[in-house]
Amino acid sequence: MFAVIKTGGKQYKVAKDDVIVVESLAGEPGAMVELDSVLMLGGDGPNADTDTAKLDKAAVFAEVVEQKRGGKVVVFKKKRRHNYRRKKGHRQHLTVLRILDVSPTGTKPKVAAKKAPAKEPAPKEEAKPVAEEKPAEKKETAKKAAPKKAESEAPAKKAPAKKTAAKKTAAKKSPAKKAATKKKAAKSKPKSKE
C-alpha cells in the first residue's frame, strides 16, 4: 500500500520502509511522527482512493532517523555600475524519515523499540563499584600529598620579591646627525650641466 502525503509544502509518494528527506520537523532521532495530511491512498491494484471521507481518517507514521542540513546554496546579488555586491550562503534544515506504516484508519503501528536491547545496565553496574573503590584510594593519597605542597609553597611566599632593574633607554640619533647625513648626500650628487 502507498500514500501521497503533503509536508513542508511538497508532496511525497511513500510506502512502508521508504526513507525520505523532508523539510524540518520537530522530533529527536528515534521519535515517531504522524503525518496526517494524506492526499491519496493506493493499494496493490490499479485504483487509487481519493475519497475525502476516507482520507481524513488516514495517516502515515514515520520514525525520525536524523536531523541534518542540506547543501549550501549561494545567494549572490549584484547591481552593475553601482559597486553593489552581496554574497550570502544558505543551508536548509532537513529531517530524514523512515516510513513505518501507511494506515487507512489512522491507528498507530505497534513497533518494537529498537533501542531497548542497547540498554543493558546490569553488567555495567557491577563494574562500577570496583572502579569506585580504586579512585577512592587514590583520592586519599592525593589529599595527603596536598598539605606537603602547601608547606613548601609557604616559605616561597615569604621570600622578598626581586626588584626589577630600571630599563635603559637606547640613545636615539640626534636630529642634527640626520640632517648632516642628508647634506652629505646632496653634495655627493653630480651636478647636471646647464
N, C-alpha and C positions, 0 to 999 in steps of 0.2 A: 504494500500500500504506500502511496506517495501523497504529498500535500504541497500546495503552493502557499507559502506564508509571506507576510509582509512585516519587515522590521527595518528600522533606520531609513525609511523612505525607499527601500528597494524590495524586490520580490525574489524569492528563492524557491526552487523546486527541491524538496527534501524527501528522503526515505530513511528508514531505520538504519543506524550505524553510519550515516553520512557525516563528514566533517566539513563545516562551513565556516567562513570568516565573515563576520557581520560588524556593523557599527558598534561602538562601545555600549555594553550592557552592564548593569550593576551585578556584582557577584564575584566571589572568590573562586579560585580553581577548585573543582570538585563539587561546587554547588549546582543544584538543579534549577533550571529556568523554564518557565511555562510561556510559550508563545501562542497566544490565543487569537491572533489576527490571521485566521485561515481563510484563504480566498477560494481554494478548490481542493477537493478530495478525489483521489483516483485509486482504483484497485488494480487487480491483475487484468481485468477486462479492458476493452477499448473505451468504455464510457466513463466520463468524469462527472462528479457530482458538484453542482454549483448552487444547490438549493440553500437559500439563506437561513431557513429554519434549522437545517442540519449543521450548517457551518458555524452558527452561533454557539452550538454545544461543543464543537470540535476544538481540539488543542494539540499542540506539538510540544513534547517535553524534550529538553536537551540538557546536557551537562557542560558546564564551563570547563574547557581544557586549559586555557591560559588567557591572560590579558596582555596584549602587546601593542606595538606601534607600527604603522605601515612605513613604506619607503618615503624618502624625503621628496617633496615637491618644491621646486624653486619658483618663487614669485618675483618676477623682475619687472619693474615699472620704469619707463623712460619717456621723457619728453625731449625731443630733439631740439637742438639750438637753445635750450634753456638751462643746461648743466644740471638736469634733474634726473637722478638715477637712484633707485631704491631696490635693494636685494633682500629678500626675506625668505626663510625656509619654513615648511610646514610638514608635520608628521601626524597623520590621523591615528587616533586611538581605536584599536580594534579588539574584538573578542572572538576567540576560536571556540566553536561549539561542536559537540558530538551529539547527534540526534539519538535519543534513547527510544522514543516511541511516537508514533502518529496515532492519536486516539480520536475516533469519530464521536465518542460520547464525552470526552473530557476527563476521563478517570486517569488518575496518576498511575504510572507503571510501578511495579514492585521491583526495585533494583537492589541487588545485594551490594552492600557497601564494600568498595574495593580497598578502602584504607583500613578496614578493621583488621585484616591479617597482619598488616605492618605494625600494629600496636601490640607488642608483647612485652609489657613492663615487668613481668615476673622475673625473668633471668637478670635483667638489668638491676633490679632492686637488690638481689643477692650480692651482686658485685659492688654495689655502692658502700655497704658497711665496711668491707675490707679496705676500700680506698679511703674511707673517712678516718680509720684508725691510724694509718700511716701519716697523713698530713697533720693529725693532731699531735703526734710525737714531734714532728719537725717544728711545729709552731712553738712548743715548749722550749726546745733548744734555741730557737730564734729569739724568744723572749729573754733567755738567759744571756745571750750574746749582746743584746741591745744595751743593757746597762754598762757593759765594758766600753762600748763605743762612746757613750755619754761621758764616762770618766776621762777617757783620753781626749775628748774634744774640749772639756772644761779648761785645762791649762792653756790650750791654744787660744781660747777666747781672752784669757787674762793677759797674754803677752801684748806689749805695746805695739801699736801699728807703726809700720815703717813710714818715715817721712818721704814724701815724694820730692824728687830733685827738681829744682827750678829749670824750666825749659830754656834752652839757649836759642835765641833767635838768630837766624842766618843773616849775615850782613848783606844788605842789598846794595846793588851798584848805585852810586850816586848819579843824579841826573846830569851832572857835569861830565862824567865819563861817557855817558851815552851820547851826549851832544858832540863830544870830541871825536868819537868814532865816526859820526855822520860827516863831520867836517873833513876828516881824512879821506873818506870815501868820495866826497865831492871833489877834492883836489886831485885824486889819482885818476879821475876820468879824463880821457883825452879830449881836448877841445876840438870842436869841428871848425873847419876853415870857413871864414866868412867872406 
